[in-house]
Amino acid sequence: MKIEYTLETLTAVAHKIIETASSSNIILFNGDLGAGKTTLIKELVKALGCTETVSSPTYSLVNEYKADKTSIFHFDLYRLEDEEELYNLGIEEYLNTQHWIFVEWPDLLKPLLDDNFYEITINRLENGTRNLNLIYNITDN
């Protein structure tokens, strides 16, 4: 699914992503610094019914939010350097839940996923809009 959007249409985009992402609770986010990954995740968390203030987990590595009927775990793996740090974070326990998992900078995590997941890539366009590409990945076991 490809979508071009602005900040004004971001709420509708977030709802569309939640509706589309019905086959997995894991969404990976790719994009350059400042592309809008955290901004999109804030809208997704809100679309799931959470009223908490959402912030980037750059230093904490993971933030947990409570929504109506689920929890949402928001990871920022930018500062991690190797797979061992993921295991020290307890990543396996998070992945083995039915709660939503949103992961920014997922390169270290992708090889560890043995389940279905969605992947979003965001690009900034010159006219101030963003281009989003949502792909459903089925990994080979």
HELIX and SHEET records of a PDB file:
HELIX    1   1 LEU A    7  THR A    9  5                                   3    
HELIX    2   2 LEU A   10  THR A   20  1                                  11    
HELIX    3   3 LYS A   37  ALA A   47  1                                  11    
HELIX    4   4 GLU A   83  LEU A   89  1                                   7    
HELIX    5   5 ILE A   91  LEU A   95  1                                   5    
HELIX    6   6 LYS A  110  LEU A  112  5                                   3    
SHEET    1   A 7 LYS A   2  TYR A   5  0                                        
SHEET    2   A 7 ARG A 130  ASN A 137 -1                                        
SHEET    3   A 7 PHE A 117  ARG A 124 -1                                        
SHEET    4   A 7 ILE A  26  ASN A  30  1                                        
SHEET    5   A 7 TRP A 100  GLU A 104  1                                        
SHEET    6   A 7 SER A  71  ASP A  76  1                                        
SHEET    7   A 7 VAL A  62  LYS A  66 -1                                        
END                                                                             
